[in-house]
Amino acid sequence: MKIILLMIMLLLLSFPVFSADTFAAKINGEDVPLDKFNTVFDSAKKQLSGHELMDFNSEEGKTLLMATKRSILDELIDHALLRQGAQQLSVIVSEQEIEDRIKKVQKEFPSKAVFSDALSEDNISPEDLHQGISQELLVEKITDKLGGNIKVNESEIETFFNKNKELFSQPKRVQVIQILVATEKEAQDLLDKLAKGADFKELAKKYTLDQESRADGGDLGFIEEAQLPSYAAEPLKTMISGDISKPLKAEEGYYLIRCGEILDKKETDMSGSREQIKSFLVQEKKRAIYERWFEHLKDKAQIEINPELFQKDAP
């Protein structure tokens, strides 16, 4: 469903501002073209039809389609209002800003090819991405302009910290080093080698079946207690640094676990988190100002919806 909503949002951003004839809605005299509304709605229907047991002729199916139609129209209206509001505030987004943000998003993927494949899988064209990023930047710039003088005092920072201390603490972590083999006998043989002085990591490099950790000698790094693998969680509760477990049976074979360094839970005081909290609270206040501004923009807008839009059968 998230992919469907993302596709709808991106398609919404690509429609022309004016239409010569028909309209889905008029916002302060600006048309939301009916043909583009239908294009987005048809795309949403195709996405929805890919789900099993989806019958658009059933009451449930009709209700879903009508809700989707209403949601699409609301988004189109909101986008038109946002553009109009941005013009009033003289807020613009440059092509360079859009390109820079696209590059930033692209860096979150292993390569350009993987990035391109991800867009293709979600049926997002370069034009859709461009429009989506442009919309995102527009909201950010308006938010910053409206909330440019926002201040946060020490009392607000302290209150937030005291209510959310768990966000600033470091949970207990354990360095886990492991060897995976196919049988219990193989695991026991390795225990015998370790008892005679063999190095755990060297044995892991040679014998472990876990290809991801082989190069690091079976070292999985530091893992929070809540995220420990099921086969390791219970044994590690009583192990101390340097301990090696007995063979542990798992679906993929047998593990030997070595408990490495243990980092106890660490509480962070407010001084180390002050700037982080301040930045968060400023952004929250700015967002609230933006939302009030947009609601006011919408309340005073002259919005006309095509009366035939919701009279036709959805399917």
C-alpha positions in Angstrom: 0.0 0.0 0.0 2.9 2.4 0.7 4.1 1.9 -2.9 0.6 2.7 -4.2 0.4 5.9 -2.2 3.9 6.9 -3.3 3.0 6.4 -7.0 -0.2 8.4 -6.5 1.7 11.2 -4.9 4.3 11.4 -7.6 1.8 11.2 -10.4 -0.1 14.1 -8.8 2.9 16.4 -9.1 3.3 16.1 -12.8 0.0 17.6 -14.1 -0.1 20.9 -16.0 -1.5 23.9 -14.1 -4.2 24.9 -16.6 -6.8 23.1 -18.8 -8.7 24.6 -21.7 -12.0 22.8 -21.2 -12.9 20.3 -18.5 -11.8 20.4 -14.9 -12.0 18.2 -11.8 -11.8 21.2 -9.5 -11.0 24.9 -9.5 -8.9 26.5 -6.8 -9.0 30.3 -6.8 -9.7 30.1 -10.5 -6.9 27.6 -11.3 -8.0 24.4 -12.9 -7.2 20.9 -11.9 -7.6 19.2 -15.3 -10.1 16.4 -15.4 -8.0 14.3 -17.8 -5.0 14.4 -15.5 -7.2 13.5 -12.5 -8.5 10.5 -14.5 -5.0 9.5 -15.4 -4.0 9.4 -11.7 -7.2 7.7 -10.7 -6.8 5.0 -13.4 -3.3 4.4 -12.3 -4.4 4.0 -8.7 -7.1 1.5 -9.8 -4.6 -0.6 -11.7 -2.4 -0.7 -8.6 -5.3 -1.7 -6.4 -6.5 -4.3 -8.8 -3.2 -6.1 -8.3 -4.3 -7.1 -4.8 -5.9 -10.5 -4.4 -9.7 -10.6 -3.8 -10.2 -7.0 -5.0 -13.7 -6.8 -6.5 -14.5 -3.3 -7.6 -18.2 -4.3 -8.1 -18.6 -5.2 -4.5 -19.8 -2.6 -2.0 -16.4 -2.7 -0.3 -14.6 -2.2 -3.7 -16.9 0.7 -4.6 -16.3 2.3 -1.2 -12.5 1.9 -1.6 -12.5 3.4 -5.1 -14.7 6.4 -4.0 -12.4 7.0 -1.0 -9.3 6.8 -3.4 -11.0 9.3 -5.8 -11.7 11.7 -2.9 -8.1 11.3 -1.6 -6.6 12.0 -5.0 -8.7 15.1 -5.5 -7.8 16.4 -2.1 -4.1 16.0 -2.9 -4.5 17.8 -6.2 -6.2 20.7 -4.5 -3.5 20.8 -1.8 -0.8 20.9 -4.4 -2.4 23.8 -6.2 -2.9 25.7 -3.0 0.8 25.1 -2.1 2.0 26.5 -5.4 -0.2 29.5 -5.0 0.9 30.1 -1.4 4.6 29.8 -2.5 4.0 32.5 -5.1 2.5 34.8 -2.5 5.6 34.2 -0.3 8.0 34.6 -3.3 9.4 31.1 -2.5 10.9 29.3 -5.4 13.0 26.1 -5.9 15.8 26.2 -8.3 16.8 23.4 -10.7 20.2 23.2 -9.0 18.5 22.6 -5.6 16.5 19.8 -7.1 19.5 18.2 -8.7 21.5 18.4 -5.5 18.7 16.7 -3.6 18.4 13.9 -6.2 22.1 13.3 -5.9 21.8 13.1 -2.2 19.0 10.5 -2.4 21.0 8.6 -5.0 24.0 8.3 -2.6 21.8 6.3 -0.3 21.9 3.4 -2.8 25.0 1.2 -3.6 25.2 2.4 -7.2 23.4 4.4 -9.9 22.2 1.2 -11.4 20.6 0.0 -8.2 19.0 3.5 -7.8 17.6 3.3 -11.3 16.3 -0.2 -10.8 14.5 0.8 -7.6 12.8 3.6 -9.4 11.8 1.3 -12.3 10.4 -1.3 -9.9 8.1 1.4 -8.4 7.3 2.8 -11.9 8.7 6.1 -11.0 10.1 8.0 -14.0 12.9 10.6 -13.8 10.2 13.3 -14.4 8.1 11.9 -11.5 11.2 12.0 -9.2 12.0 15.5 -10.3 8.5 16.7 -9.5 8.4 14.9 -6.2 11.7 16.4 -5.0 10.6 19.8 -6.1 7.5 19.5 -4.0 9.5 18.3 -1.0 11.9 21.3 -1.2 9.1 23.8 -1.7 7.5 22.6 1.6 10.9 22.8 3.4 11.6 26.3 2.1 8.1 27.6 3.0 8.4 26.0 6.5 11.8 27.7 7.1 10.6 31.1 5.9 7.5 31.1 8.0 9.4 29.9 11.1 12.6 31.9 10.7 12.5 33.5 14.1 11.5 30.5 16.2 13.3 30.2 19.5 13.5 27.3 22.0 14.3 28.0 25.7 16.2 25.8 28.2 13.0 24.8 30.0 11.5 23.3 26.8 14.8 21.4 26.1 14.9 20.0 29.7 11.2 19.0 29.6 11.7 17.1 26.4 14.8 15.4 27.6 13.1 14.3 30.9 10.2 12.8 29.0 12.3 11.0 26.4 15.4 9.9 28.2 15.3 6.5 26.5 16.0 8.2 23.2 19.3 9.4 24.4 20.6 6.3 26.2 22.9 3.6 24.7 21.5 0.1 25.4 23.8 -2.7 26.4 25.7 -4.2 23.5 27.7 -7.3 23.1 30.5 -8.1 20.6 29.5 -11.4 19.0 32.0 -13.6 17.2 30.7 -16.8 15.7 31.5 -19.9 13.7 28.8 -21.8 11.8 29.3 -25.4 10.8 27.0 -28.1 9.4 27.1 -30.7 12.2 27.4 -30.9 16.0 30.5 -33.1 15.6 32.3 -30.4 13.5 31.4 -27.9 16.2 32.8 -30.2 18.9 36.0 -30.8 16.9 36.5 -27.0 16.8 36.0 -26.8 20.5 38.7 -29.3 20.9 41.0 -27.2 18.8 40.2 -24.1 20.8 40.9 -25.9 24.0 44.4 -26.7 22.7 45.0 -23.0 22.0 43.7 -22.3 18.5 42.5 -18.8 17.7 38.8 -18.4 17.4 38.8 -15.9 14.5 41.4 -17.9 12.5 39.2 -21.0 12.8 36.2 -18.9 11.7 38.0 -17.7 8.6 38.8 -21.3 7.7 35.7 -23.2 8.7 32.6 -21.0 9.1 29.8 -21.5 6.6 28.6 -17.9 7.1 30.1 -16.1 4.1 29.1 -12.6 5.3 31.3 -12.8 8.4 34.0 -15.2 7.2 36.4 -12.4 6.1 36.1 -10.7 9.6 36.8 -14.0 11.4 33.2 -14.4 12.3 33.0 -11.0 14.0 29.4 -9.6 13.8 30.4 -6.5 15.7 28.4 -5.0 18.6 24.8 -6.0 18.8 22.1 -4.7 21.2 20.6 -7.4 23.5 17.2 -7.0 21.9 18.6 -7.7 18.4 20.7 -10.7 19.2 20.1 -13.8 17.0 17.7 -16.3 18.7 20.4 -19.0 19.0 22.8 -16.6 20.8 20.4 -14.5 23.0 20.0 -17.0 25.9 23.6 -18.2 26.2 25.0 -14.7 26.1 22.9 -13.7 29.1 25.4 -15.6 31.4 28.6 -15.4 29.4 31.4 -13.0 30.2 34.0 -11.5 27.8 36.1 -14.3 26.4 33.7 -17.1 27.0 32.9 -19.6 24.3 29.6 -21.4 24.1 28.8 -25.1 23.6 27.5 -26.0 20.1 24.2 -24.2 19.6 21.7 -25.8 17.3 20.0 -23.6 14.7 18.1 -24.2 11.4 21.2 -23.6 9.3 23.6 -25.8 11.4 25.5 -25.5 14.6 27.1 -22.3 16.0 29.9 -21.7 18.4 29.7 -18.2 20.0 32.5 -16.3 21.5 31.5 -13.4 23.7 33.7 -10.4 22.9 33.7 -7.0 24.6 30.6 -6.1 26.5 29.5 -2.4 26.6 27.1 -1.8 29.4 24.0 0.4 29.1 25.0 4.1 29.1 22.8 7.0 30.1 23.5 10.2 28.2 23.1 13.5 30.2 21.3 16.4 28.7 24.4 18.4 28.0 25.4 16.0 25.3 22.0 16.1 23.7 21.1 19.8 24.0 21.8 20.9 20.5 20.1 17.8 19.0 16.9 18.4 21.1 17.0 22.1 20.3 17.1 21.4 16.6 14.3 18.9 16.8 12.0 21.3 18.8 12.7 24.2 16.4 11.7 22.0 13.5 8.6 20.8 15.3 7.5 24.4 15.9 8.2 25.4 12.4 6.1 22.5 11.1 3.2 23.6 13.3 3.4 27.1 12.0 3.5 25.7 8.4 0.4 23.6 9.1 -1.5 26.5 10.5 -0.5 28.6 7.5 -1.7 26.0 5.1 -5.0 25.4 6.9 -5.6 29.2 6.7 -4.7 29.2 3.1 -7.2 26.4 2.5 -10.0 27.9 4.6 -10.0 31.2 2.6 -9.6 29.6 -0.8 -12.4 29.5 -3.3 -12.7 25.8 -4.2 -15.1 24.5 -6.8 -15.4 20.8 -7.4 -16.9 19.4 -10.6 -20.4 18.2 -9.5 -20.3 15.2 -11.9 -17.0 13.9 -10.5 -18.6 11.8 -7.7 -21.9 11.0 -9.4 -20.6 8.4 -11.7 -20.1 4.8 -10.6 -16.5 4.4 -9.4 -15.8 1.2 -11.4 
